[in-house]
Amino acid sequence: MSAEHTPAQQHADLVAERAAAHPTSPDAIVLATHLLTRPAPAAWYDSGVRDHARALLDATAALPAADRPEGTEQLRRALVNSGDIDAARA
């Protein structure tokens, strides 16, 4: 919730990296999705966020279907909308 009320984070890639370390956490999925969909200060700013969010999606997809956290599909869509076309096939 705090990420929603925080202006563009200066080190959003580090926040996304930390979230990517928790593929079973619904909160990590929501956070990564938020970081992908928030207004960014510049186009280049989100490349690190996208990389870590993709790693999180890949790790989540490797889990058995019953263990995948809620929000995984929203993360996939956010990645596709941010330019990660390969995420559509994930």
Secondary structure, 3 states (H helix, E strand, C coil): CHHHHCCCCCCHHHHHHHHHCCCCCHHHHHHHHHHHHCCCCCHHHHHHHHHHHHHHHHHHHCCCHHHCCCCHHHHHHHHHHCCCHHHHHC
